[in-house]
Amino acid sequence: MIDETTPSGNPAPIPGEAEAPAARARGSYAGPVAGLPPQTGLTTDTAVFTSAYAVIPRSVMRDIVTSFLPGWTGMRMWMLARPLSGFAETFSQYVVELAEGGGSDAPEDDPEVQSAIFVTGGDLDITIAGTTHRLAPGGFAYVPPGTPWSIRNATPGNAGFHWWRKRWQPAAGITPPDPIVAHEQDIAPSPMPDTEGAWATTRFMDPADLRHDMHITVVTFQPGGSIPFAETHVMEHGLFVLEGKAVYRLNRDWVEVGPGDFMWLRAFCPQACYAGGPGRFRYLLYKDVNRHAPLWFGTHGSGRAG
């Protein structure tokens, strides 16, 4: 709902960009640049949309491309991915900005949809099945399908977060996962084998828990770290750069990406990465996992409809 509390102008400051050393130690979480460029600005940019991948750079996440949702106050969002023929097929991903006191008492109206939240600025109160949790930047929450939840900005000024939505895919003998509330800094990153810590993953879901049909992780490369081969696999990806810069291989192209840029990769799109420094390179990663591929449209792998 658009009202007098709907945010406008620049989003909340990115934690770590202009704060005390103690705050910088928590990590940096980039967000949209918002505002509008001057009329003297050039239209040339790194935005690209192909049948195999898309790049939505931070510089094009402006005020005039935001969206709003019914049932919210003080809210606007940048919709980065949504189910669309030839584009994202398994998920939607939003970057949401809340004004002071903004939020929703019923963010999700589809009982089959699960949600995940990652906070990038400000403090949020998220209530899941009647229990309220305070999430600071780096905070994460997973909400199972059919679970009532609400969210509210609990800090002066604006707050920001990522919101993933995916229809949970049932499987024989599998029940929906439990709620998760966690903080990135409390989870030890898992180094990739034989990389000596140059490439590591912070996992919010247990990869051995087959109840989950999606994973949200934070991937970190130290300067010089790389994906040293062209990954080609069935998992669809959404990647949002939180910190640092790198050159990323997308299909046959190498693109340079930095804080606030978003990449979507279709299933089987070859990908590789090289983090050139000077600092670490980190991104939020979505991928679909642990289920059959649907063989008939709309059946979620469970058989032919009707």
C-alpha positions, -999 to 999 in steps of 0.1 A, spaced: 0 0 0 14 34 -10 9 61 16 27 90 32 53 67 47 64 51 14 102 55 12 117 78 -15 152 89 -23 183 70 -12 180 38 8 195 32 42 233 36 44 252 4 36 266 -9 69 303 -6 69 306 23 43 306 52 67 304 38 102 328 32 131 354 4 129 333 -19 151 304 -16 126 327 -21 96 339 -54 112 304 -69 108 307 -68 70 294 -47 41 261 -53 24 255 -34 -7 221 -22 -19 205 -3 -47 219 31 -55 183 46 -59 178 83 -68 181 93 -105 212 101 -125 217 136 -139 203 145 -174 240 147 -185 246 111 -177 253 85 -204 228 57 -211 256 32 -218 257 6 -190 266 -30 -182 229 -42 -181 224 -72 -203 196 -97 -209 202 -129 -228 185 -163 -231 211 -178 -208 218 -151 -182 210 -115 -172 230 -88 -154 211 -60 -136 238 -36 -123 233 -15 -93 235 17 -114 201 9 -130 183 1 -97 167 36 -96 135 51 -80 115 48 -112 119 10 -114 106 2 -79 74 -17 -72 49 -17 -43 28 -45 -28 -7 -44 -12 -9 -48 25 24 -30 32 32 4 47 64 24 41 76 -1 15 91 -2 -19 111 -29 -37 133 -37 -67 121 -69 -83 152 -86 -96 139 -120 -106 104 -135 -112 90 -165 -130 89 -157 -167 91 -178 -198 128 -178 -208 139 -162 -176 138 -172 -139 117 -204 -135 119 -214 -99 119 -183 -77 114 -145 -73 139 -122 -56 132 -87 -43 154 -60 -27 130 -44 -2 133 -10 15 112 -1 45 107 33 60 108 38 97 79 17 112 71 2 78 63 -34 72 34 -59 68 14 -81 91 7 -106 64 35 -105 37 26 -138 21 -9 -148 8 0 -181 -8 1 -211 17 23 -231 -7 51 -205 -8 82 -204 14 102 -173 20 138 -164 30 150 -130 43 185 -115 45 189 -81 62 213 -56 46 206 -24 66 188 -14 97 171 -37 123 140 -57 115 115 -75 138 103 -106 121 76 -127 137 73 -163 127 45 -185 140 40 -161 169 77 -157 180 94 -124 173 131 -121 164 153 -90 160 175 -92 129 205 -69 123 225 -66 91 236 -101 82 206 -116 98 187 -144 80 153 -160 84 136 -189 66 98 -191 67 82 -225 58 52 -226 35 19 -221 53 35 -204 83 21 -170 94 47 -143 96 51 -106 97 79 -81 94 85 -45 107 113 -20 105 125 -15 141 151 11 136 151 49 130 154 56 93 152 31 65 159 -6 66 167 -30 37 165 -67 31 164 -94 4 133 -115 0 132 -148 -19 99 -166 -26 96 -201 -40 67 -225 -41 78 -255 -19 80 -287 -39 66 -317 -20 83 -351 -22 73 -385 -9 80 -389 28 92 -353 31 75 -326 54 82 -289 51 113 -276 69 114 -259 102 118 -221 105 154 -208 106 167 -177 123 204 -171 120 232 -145 116 259 -148 90 287 -139 116 276 -168 138 281 -194 110 316 -207 102 322 -206 64 328 -240 48 359 -238 27 357 -254 -7 381 -285 -9 416 -278 -20 413 -240 -21 430 -232 13 401 -209 22 403 -188 -10 367 -199 -18 342 -205 10 305 -208 15 283 -196 45 253 -220 45 220 -210 61 204 -244 53 218 -278 61 228 -293 28 220 -327 41 184 -317 50 164 -329 20 133 -311 32 148 -280 16 143 -275 -21 163 -242 -22 195 -230 -6 205 -195 2 242 -190 9 269 -163 11 298 -171 -11 332 -155 -3 363 -153 -25 396 -139 -11 416 -118 -36 428 -142 -63 403 -168 -55 384 -184 -84 359 -209 -97 386 -226 -118 363 -243 -143 331 -236 -162 304 -249 -138 276 -263 -160 247 -278 -140 209 -279 -136 206 -255 -107 192 -221 -115 211 -192 -98 204 -157 -85 236 -139 -74 236 -105 -57 270 -90 -51 274 -78 -15 310 -67 -15 341 -64 -37 345 -69 -74 353 -97 -98 351 -108 -134 324 -134 -138 320 -159 -167 284 -161 -179 279 -185 -208 306 -173 -233 311 -139 -218 332 -124 -191 316 -95 -172 329 -73 -145 306 -70 -114 307 -51 -82 287 -42 -51 249 -41 -57 250 -59 -90 226 -88 -97 231 -118 -120 206 -144 -130 218 -177 -145 196 -201 -163 200 -239 -156 231 -252 -174 245 -217 -181 283 -222 -178 298 -200 -150 332 -193 -136 347 -165 -115 379 -147 -107 382 -123 -77 409 -98 -86 408 -78 -53 420 -57 -37 394 -69 -11 373 -100 -8 344 -106 -32 311 -118 -17 276 -125 -30 243 -139 -20 235 -171 -39 201 -187 -46 198 -222 -61 171 -248 -64 181 -283 -51 170 -318 -40 140 -324 -62 131 -341 -95 129 -319 -125 92 -313 -134 83 -334 -165 49 -317 -169 44 -280 -165 30 -270 -131 32 -304 -114 65 -298 -94 78 -332 -104 50 -352 -88 34 -364 -120 9 -353 -146 -18 -329 -134 -54 -339 -136 
